[in-house]
Amino acid sequence: MKLDEKHVTAGNLDVAYLTTGPTDGPLALCLHGFPDSPWTWRHLAGPLAEAGFHVVAPFLRGYAPTAVAADGCYQTGALVADAVAVHDALGGDGRAVLIGHDWGAVAAYPTAAFAPERWSRIVTAAVPPPGALAGGFLSYDQLRRSWYMYFFQHPLALMAVGMGDLAFIDRLWEDWSPGYDATEDLALLKPSLRDPANLAAAIGYYRATLGGLAPDPAYAAEQAAMQTPNPQPTLYLHGDQDGCMGVELTGTALSFLGEGSRVEIIAGAGHFLHLEKPDVVNPLIVDFLTST
């Protein structure tokens, strides 16, 4: 199914997004992660549109062609504000659903908690809810997987990641989804990160989280929502071969999700499970979002 690129002013940000499906259908806001782009949802967009959803997959703040944020803020609260602003700008209502992978999942949990009346159901993948993540994020095995997050705090990170047409990113995909051929995905995502300003923005997400930066008070309420579990029924998906976030981090995930939630472990899939196993993942998502 063809995805059209459009732009919308959401808050103070010019947001580019890919879209398909009936514009009068429930909004399905699909948030990508790092290092990725909204093209990551190209296999899911068609089934969602066929199910009646207005699919909107934005390029997150700082990922071209969305603007680099004028306020230079990449804390999670800013991502929450952006998602709510897109919901407003595109006429979303309480039927809307929220889907997030990796950083998109990190943003989805507090977005759903911050404005629960806007979102009926949630799907997240590859990063468990904050309460579950806290239990194992500092384990030796996970620290070894998360080495890049700490490297991104170093001044040389921008130069290192940008070398060789972002070859660093190629290797992350190899490590995170073993055996998956990401050639098409890398060709689609690299235009969003080739400009050093965009790459600095993407790395800025990690610096805002782990670099000791003081949160911008403009997003205080949105940031605080990270402490509140989202109440909506949530489908959480995780690949059992994930080389970025170990599957053991999912052990307590269900206890931090709203009533009617489910956790599904996808056998043989890595971090980019929705791209590796679309024939398995897409029906799970569509069935969950259309159930009552």
N, C-alpha and C positions, 0 to 999 in steps of 0.2 A: 504494500500500500504506500502511495506517495505521501511524503511528509513535506508540508510547506513551511518555509521559514518566514516568520513575521516578527514585528517589534511592538512593544508596548511600554509606555512609561508607567513604572510601578514605584510608587513613592518618588524618590528623586533619582531613580536609576533607569536608564534605557536598557530594557531587557529584550534580548533576542530569544526566540523560542521556535521549536518545531511543533507542528500541530496537524491533526487529522481528526476525522469524526464529526458528528453533528454538533453544531455550535449551540443548539438548544438542549443538548444532553447534559447529564451530570459532568462537572469538571473532573478530570483525572489528571492531577498535577504530578508529574514524574520528575524526580530530582536525581541527577547523576552524581557521581563521586569523583575521586581522583585516582589516577590520572585518566580522565574520561571526558565525555561530552554527552549531550542528549541523544546523539545517534546511538548510544548504548541501548535505547528503548525501541529501536527500529523493528525488532522481532515481536515485541509485545504490543506496539501501537495498533497494528491491524486488528488483532483479536479484541482489544479494548474498544476500538471504534465500531467493530461489528456488533459488540454487546451494547452499543448505544452511548458510549462515553465520548465526551469532548476532550480529546487527548491534548495536553499541553506539556511540553518538555522543554523547560528553559535552560539556556546556558547560564550557569550560576554566576554570581557577581565575580567579575575579573576574568572570566573565560570568554574570549572573543567568539562572536561579535558582541556579546553583552559588554557594557562599559566597565572599565576599571572604576571601582567605587571612589568617588571624589573624597569621601571621608577616610579612605584608607583602612576601613574597618572590616575585618574578616572573622570576627568572633561569631560563635554560633547564634547569638541573639540577632545579629544582622541578617543571617540567613532566614531566621524565623520571620523577621520583619519583611523581607523580600517575598517570601511565600505568601504571607497574608496580603501584601500589596498586589501581587499577581492575581490572587483570588478576587480581590476587589475590582481590579482593572478589567478583568475578563468576565465579570458578572457571575462569579461563583455563588452558590447557595449552600444550604445545609446538606444537599445530596452529594457534595463533592467528596472525592476520595484522594488520598495522598499516598504516593508510592516513592520509596527512596532506597537507593543503593549506596553503600559506603558513606561518604560525606552526606549524601542525600538522606540516608537513614539517620545519621546524627542530627540532621536538621529536622527530620520528620517528627521525631518523638516530641521535642519541645513545641514545635509548631502545632501539633495536635492538642497538646496540653494547654498552650497559651490561648487558643481560640477553639475550644472543643465544639462549639455550635456550628462551626464552618465545615467540619469533616465528619463523614458518617463511618468510614472504615479506613484502615491504614494497612499498608503492606511495606515491610522493611526487609532488607537483605544485607547480609555480610558484616554488619556491625550490630551487636545485640543492644538492648536498652541499657541506659547508663548504670542502673542498679546492678544488672547482671555483669556488665563489663568490669565494674570496679573490683569484683572478686578475683579476677585473674589477670588483669592488665599488667601488673607488675611482677608476674611470675617470670622466671628465667626464660622459659620457652617463648613467652609472648614478647618479652623485651628483645629477644634475638630477632623475632619477626618484625618488630617495630623499630628496628635500628634507624631506618630512613627518617622517621619522625624526629629523632634526636639530631641526626645529621642536618636536617633542614634548619636547625637553630644556628648553624655555623655560617659565617659570612661567605664562605666559598660554595655554598650549596647551589646558588643560582647559576654560577659559572659551570659547576660540575654537571648539573642536570641538563643544561642547555647544550652541552658539547655533542658533536656528532649527530646533529639533527635529533636531539632528545633521546639518544641511545640508552641513557639511564632508564627512561620510561619503558623502553622495550624490555629491558631486563627485569623490571618490576613485574610486568605482565607475565613473563616467563616463570618467575618465582611464585607468583600468586595463583596462577592457573596452569599448573604443570600439564604439558602435553597439548594445550590449546593453541591453535594457530590464530594469532591476533593480528595478522597482516592487515586485514580490512579495517579492523577497529582502530589500529594505530594510525592508519592513513586518514581516518575520519576525525580523530581527536587532536592530532598534532597542530592543525591550523589554529586551534583555540589557545595553544600554549607556546607557539614559536616566538612570538614577540616577547622580549624580556619583561615588559611591563605586565603581561598576562601571566607569565611563569612566576614572577615575583608575587603576584596576587594569589596564585594557587598555593605557593609555599607559605604565603602569609596566613592561610588557614591554620597551619601547624604552629606557626610562631604565636598566633593569637591564643592558641590553646595551651601550648607547653612552654612558651617563651617568657612567661612571667609578665606579660603585658597587662596593664590595668584595663579592665573592660570599659568600653565607652558607655557613660551613663545614659546616652541617648537610647540605648537598647537594654536598659536595666531590667525592665519588666519581661522582655522576651528572653533575656539571659536567665532570669530567675526561673522560668518555666522548665529549665533543664532539671530542676529538683523535684518536679511533679510528674509522676507517671501519667501517660495519656490514658483517658478512660475508654476510648473506642475499642471495639473488637479489632484485633491486629493479627495479621498473618506474618510470622517471622520465618525467613528462609535462610539457610546457611549450607554451603557446600562442605562435604566431609573431607575434601582435599584442599581446603582454603589455606594458602601459604602466607596470607597477610594477617588474618584473624583466626586463630586456632578454633576448631570446632568445640574444644572443651569449654570455651567461653560461653557457650549456649546453655550450659547445664541448668541455670536458674532463670533463664530468660522468661519462661511462661509466668513466673510469679510476679514479674514486673510489668505485665501487660494486662489490659482491661478484660472484663468478663466477655466470654465468647471468642477469646484469642486462641491461636494455634501456633505451634512451632513445627516446621518441617525441615528435616535434614536431607539434603539432596545427595544421593550416593554418586560418587565418581566426579563430582563437580568441585571446582576451585572457587576463587574469590568472585569471578565474573560468571556466576552460575546461570544467570538469565541469558547470557550469550552462549555459554557452553551447552546448556541443556534446555533450549527453548520449548521443545516438545513436552518436557516434564513441567517446567516452571510456569509457562503461560497458562495452561489449564488450571493449575492451582490458584493462580492470581485471579483469573477471570471468574472462576467458580466462587471464590471467596467474596469477591466484590459484588457479585450479583445475587448472593444468597441473602435471605432475610431471617 
